[in-house]
Amino acid sequence: MVSTEVVAGKSQAQTPALLLKDITCTFVSRDDPNQRYTAVANSTLSVAPGEFVSVVGPTGCGKSTLLNIAAGLLAPSSGVVESFGEPVNGVNKRSGYMFQGEALLPWRCALDNVVAGLEFAGVERAQACEQGREWMKRVGLSGFEDRYPHQMSGGMRKRTMLAQTLIRDPDLILMDEPFSALDIQTRQLMENEVLELWMAKRKAVLFITHDLDEAIAMSDRVVVLSAGPGTHPIGEFVIDLPRPRDVAEVRMQPRFIELHGAIWAVLRDEVLKGYAQQKRA
């Protein structure tokens, strides 16, 4: 690892919000049971309470696999998965997951999508809607509660998904390239909104992204994964840029440029390896 410094004044002895220890995940081919693919091999990753950690790596290297393991949606072939010191067996109930793709139910309006998790958890409708309207206000969608997904822009749908994820107040927030489909202006607005909401409560975040600029601008720490198969962390960088941050303005700081160069020096060869593997495939 490139760095093992204390992040944002937190003790490394603190119980992690998320601990993935010696994780290996091997898949068996549906067509040939004797053929196996190891997506992740002997990978260890932790996120401290209140820490914002981004993971970057080549396309198809296994970033989303690690996130699904953290959420309890996928069991590793071997290794330890813990959240706040407790083993994760099944769905990680202390986490909230914001998916890369559309996760809104098309037959439900924005408000009903936002409160779905509360209703599934048994919260009374009136109370759930009250919280839902408050969260829609927080993400800038007050007045759009009755819109259906097909009536909203991409940015509005992402804001709705963000409110849907945060309304249950998860202690660990998992985000899988949530803004990759947005135009650059909308994306930067969403990134700043996420940082503002995160700064208010400082929940632990594990953020998957292909965008190195995004990772540096938002994070306390950036973890670099190797190309697959058998992906594993090969670099770790503390992002010591002052907060609060504006994701557009911070890119112009000399320290940002320095960090970008250092991380890209580690990431570049892995991206080329991943690209070469995709061409062969």
N, C-alpha and C positions, 0 to 999 in steps of 0.2 A: 504494500500500500504506500501511496505517496505521502499521506499525512495521517497521523492519528492524534491530532491535537484535540483539546477540549473545545467543544463547539458552544459559542454564545454563553460561556461561563458555566456550562453544565458539567457535572462530574461524570466521568466515564463509568463510575461504579453505580450510578443510578440505574434502577430497573428499567430496561428498555420498554418503550411502547410497543415495539416490534423487534423480535429477534428471529432471524432465519440462520440456523447454525448447521454448517456442513450439509447443505441441501443438495440432493441429487434427484433429478426427475427424468425418468426413462419411459418412453412410450413404446408400446408394441404395435406393429403394423397390423391393420385390420385384414390385409390381404395375405400376409405371411407371418404367422405367430413367431417364427424364428428370427424375424427381422426386427431389430430394436433401434430406437433413436434416442440418444441422451441429449435432451435440450439443455439441461443445467447440471453442472457437475461440481460437487464439493464447494458450494458457494455459501459464504457467510455475510450477512448484512444485518445491521441494526439501525433503529431509529429511536432517538431519545424522546421522552415526553416534551412537547413543545418545539421539536426540531422539524425543519423543512428540508427533506432530502430528495434530491432528484437523481434518477438513474438514466444514463445515456448509453447507447451502444448501437451497433449496426442493425439494420433491418433484419428481423427474423432471428435475433440472437437469443431470445428467451426472456425479454424484459416483462412482457405480459404474463408469462408463466410464473415468474416470481411474485407478481402482484396477485395473481389468482391463488397462489399458495398462501400469501399473507391474508387474503380474505377468507380462507378456508373453503374456497370453491374447488380446489384441487389439492389432493394429498400427495406429498412428495414420496418418491420411492424410498428415500432414506433421509435422515436428518431431523432436526428439532425445530418446531415452530412454536413460538411463545408470544403472547401479547400481554404486557404488563405483568410478566412473571407467571402467567397461567398457560398451560398447553392449549393449543388451538386444535380442537377435535370437532370437525364440522364447521359451520359458518362462524366466522369471527364476529360475535355480537357486539364487540366494542369498536367495530370499524364501520365506515360508510364508504361506498364504492361509487365513483363517478366514471362511467364507461366511456370509451372512445366513440363508439357508435351511438345512434339514437336509442335512448332507453325510455322514451315517453310512450304511454299507451295512447294510440291515435283516437280512441273513442272517448277519452276523458279530457276535459278542459284543463287548462294550465293549473288552476287551483287544485282540482281533483288529482292531478298527477303529483303535485307537491305534497299533498297530505296522504297519499296512498300508504306510505310506510307507517305513519301514525295510526291510520285506520286498521291496517293489518295487525298492528300491535295492540289493538283494543281501545285506543283513545276515542272518546266520544266525539261524534261528528262536529258539534258546535265548537268544542275546544280545539279540535284539529284544524278546523277552518280558520279560527282566530289566529292560531300560530302560523298557518299557511299564508294568510294575508300579510302578516308581519314579515315573513321571510321573503315574500314577493316584493314587498316594499324595500327590503334590504338589498335585493339584487336588481333594483331599478325597474320592476315590472308592475308596480301599483297601477291599477286600472286595466290590466290585461288578464285578470283572473279568469274571464269567461272565454278567452281565445283557445281554440284547439290547435294542436301542433302544426297542422297544415296551414293555419292562418298566421303563423309566426315565422320570423326570419330565423336564420341559423343561429345568430347571436342570442335571440330571445329564447330559443329552445335550449341553448346551453345554459342560460341564466336559470331557466326553469329546472333543468337537471341539477344545477348547483344548489338551488334551494331545496330540491328533493333530497339531495345527499345530506345537507347540513341540518335540516329541520329536526332530525332525531338526535342532534348534538353528539355525534360520535367522538370518541377519544382519539381515534386514529382515522385519518382521511386518506383513502387510496384513490389516485387519479391516473387514468390510463390515456395519455395523449388527448386530454379533453378538448383542446382548442385547435387541433391539427387541421380541421376542415374549414376554419374561419379565415376570412381575409385578414391581412396584417393589421389594419386599423382596429377592427373588432377584436382581434386576438389580443392586442395590447391593452385594450379597455378591460377585457375579461381577466387578463393576468393581473392588472392593478386591482380589480375588484376582489379577486381571490386573496391577494396579499393584504388588502385592507380588512377583509373578514378574518383572515388568519391572525393578523396582528391583534385583533380585538380579544381573542381567546387563546391563541397560541396552542392549538391542538397539534399533535404529531401528524406530519404529512409525508407520504411516500408518493412521489410524482414521477411518472414515466413520460419521457419525451424524446423525440428525435432531434429537437432543436437545441443546440448547445447554448445559443444566446439566451433562450428562455430558461434553461436550467440554471445558468449563472445568475441571471437577473432575479430569480425568485428564491434561490435556495440558501440554506446555511451550509450545505455540503453537497457535493456532486460525486457520484460513484460511477465509474466507467466500467462497462462490461466488455469482455472479449467477444470476438465473433464465435458463432456456434459451429458445429455442435459442441456440447460440453461447455457452455458459457460459464464464466466465473468473473468476479471482480478483479480488475487488473490495475485500478487506480482510484484514489480517493482524495478529494481536494476540499479543504475548508474555504468557504467563500466569505472573506472578511470585509466585504463591502458594507458600509454603514446602512442602517435602517432608520426610518422608512425609506423605501426605494420607489422610484418611478421607472418602470421597465424600459421606457424609451430613453430617458435621460441618463440612466446608469450605464448604458452601453458606451457612452462617450468618455467615461472616466478612465484614466490611464491604468488603474488597477484592474478594471474589467478587461481591458485589452490584454494585459499581462496574464490574467487567469485564463482567458480564452486561448491564448497561444500555448500555455502549459498543458491545458487539458486536451487541446486538439493534437498536440504532439503525441499523446498517448492514444487518442481515439483514431487518428488518421489511418494507421496501418490496419486496424481492425475493420474499419469501414471498407477499405480496399479489399481485404480478405472476404468480407461478406458479399461485396459486389461480385467478386470473382466466382464465389460459390453459386450465386444466383445465375450468373451467365452459364455456368456448367450445367445447372439444373434445367 
